[in-house]
């Protein structure tokens, strides 16, 4: 969600996602104003090699993850020195912090944000990597900020996998943020409210957008069949009661960033469940409408689901650059 500064290095041309089921990557170029995916590949991971969580070791078996990323680069025919890195949502705690009056100095703002989120973090804030981006403007001159908090050593585990495969992680983002940025970069978002639902086998995330501003975010680890239904119900009730929601203009569903059963669920019962509960048609994210794929780039349905958050982070960097 963070935008690059004017003095930042050029946007990466390659994005990598490391998820529990697989490692995936794409290389993107531009043909005129149209983005082109020149190469993409994915490699599966052994069960439990990667177990994403907030407070403990994520890389239970690091070697096969590094090997998978190296094979992905070989299949793509590239050895990037710098990449954008997408990591699972469940690695970070995301909060929306509101200020009625924003501190005028950037250093003061950072300190106050860290103070605000420290109690909610399940670890010492001194051990955390805290990033934030401007959110919705509040009446009277205030503002909301989207704050992501993760343990610094956990993020480093993912960065070190990329480094072991020969690439420096120039920026790190969460999977659902990549999806949101894909929608925003693809064209003008709805002026009203819209909902993004990201489902994987390991977790589900819901983000409510008001135009181009994130106003609600919730991630929950999958623990049972009724878990997602509960999350949908709670999100809808919160939206109506606390966010003065008048109904969603658009609902987007992603099966997640890997080729898992989550993607299969997205096309069937889950989609119908969402439509019945929310009273609006549910769309799946179609990357084929958002970018051109090079002639020799083979993309099946499973890999297409993996490409979406990767496209989002690269397109966002191009727009913000």
HELIX and SHEET records of a PDB file:
HELIX    1   1 UNK A   62  UNK A   76  1                                  15    
HELIX    2   2 UNK A   89  UNK A   91  5                                   3    
HELIX    3   3 UNK A  106  UNK A  117  1                                  12    
HELIX    4   4 UNK A  125  UNK A  127  5                                   3    
HELIX    5   5 UNK A  152  UNK A  164  1                                  13    
HELIX    6   6 UNK A  175  UNK A  186  1                                  12    
HELIX    7   7 UNK A  225  UNK A  242  1                                  18    
HELIX    8   8 UNK A  261  UNK A  266  1                                   6    
HELIX    9   9 UNK A  269  UNK A  278  1                                  10    
HELIX   10  10 UNK A  287  UNK A  289  5                                   3    
HELIX   11  11 UNK A  301  UNK A  320  1                                  20    
SHEET    1   A 6 UNK A 168  UNK A 174  0                                        
SHEET    2   A 6 UNK A  82  UNK A  87  1                                        
SHEET    3   A 6 UNK A  14  UNK A  18  1                                        
SHEET    4   A 6 UNK A  22  UNK A  31 -1                                        
SHEET    5   A 6 UNK A  34  UNK A  44 -1                                        
SHEET    6   A 6 UNK A 292  UNK A 293  1                                        
SHEET    1   B 3 UNK A  93  UNK A  99  0                                        
SHEET    2   B 3 UNK A 142  UNK A 151 -1                                        
SHEET    3   B 3 UNK A 128  UNK A 138 -1                                        
SHEET    1   C 5 UNK A 213  UNK A 221  0                                        
SHEET    2   C 5 UNK A 203  UNK A 210 -1                                        
SHEET    3   C 5 UNK A 193  UNK A 199 -1                                        
SHEET    4   C 5 UNK A 248  UNK A 254  1                                        
SHEET    5   C 5 UNK A 282  UNK A 284  1                                        
END                                                                             
